[in-house]
Amino acid sequence: MRKIGYDVSEIGEGERILPTAIVEKFVTGAHVDLEPLTEGSTRPVASTVTHAGICKVKRYGFEIP
């Protein structure tokens, strides 16, 4: 927006809800602790956790002429 002439300024932080939930899969570690499943792992999934897809964002604003 700045490249095309708008005066863009940061107006604060907020939260945004993602369109899908976040899914995390865990496997049992060496000491029976849960650890994140790594890509390509053949170990069985011990637990699956699903939570709301909420993330922090920086917000920007500009005036429309």
C-alpha positions in Angstrom: 0.0 0.0 0.0 2.9 2.3 0.8 4.3 1.8 -2.7 1.2 3.1 -4.3 1.0 6.2 -2.1 -1.0 5.4 1.0 0.2 6.5 4.5 0.1 3.2 6.3 0.6 3.1 10.1 0.6 0.4 12.8 -2.6 0.7 14.9 -1.9 -2.0 17.5 -2.1 -5.7 18.0 -5.1 -8.1 17.9 -6.1 -11.7 17.5 -7.4 -13.4 14.4 -9.3 -16.7 14.2 -8.0 -19.0 11.5 -10.5 -20.7 9.1 -9.5 -24.1 10.5 -8.5 -25.6 13.8 -4.9 -26.4 14.7 -4.3 -30.1 15.1 -1.2 -31.4 16.9 -0.2 -35.0 17.0 2.1 -36.5 19.7 4.0 -39.7 20.1 5.4 -41.3 23.3 9.0 -40.3 24.0 11.8 -42.3 25.7 10.5 -41.4 29.2 6.8 -41.8 28.5 6.6 -38.1 27.9 4.6 -36.9 24.9 6.6 -35.2 22.1 5.5 -33.7 18.8 5.2 -36.1 15.9 7.9 -35.4 13.3 7.4 -35.6 9.6 8.2 -39.0 8.1 8.0 -40.7 11.5 6.5 -44.3 11.6 5.9 -44.2 15.3 2.2 -44.6 16.4 0.3 -41.5 17.4 -0.3 -41.5 21.2 -2.4 -38.4 21.4 -4.1 -35.9 19.1 -4.9 -32.4 20.4 -7.2 -30.0 18.5 -7.6 -26.4 19.5 -9.0 -23.2 18.1 -6.9 -21.5 15.4 -6.3 -18.2 17.1 -3.1 -16.2 16.4 -1.7 -12.8 17.4 -1.4 -10.2 14.6 -0.2 -6.7 14.1 -2.9 -4.4 12.7 -2.3 -1.5 10.2 -4.5 1.3 9.0 -4.7 3.9 6.3 -7.1 6.6 5.2 -9.0 6.3 2.0 -8.9 9.6 0.1 
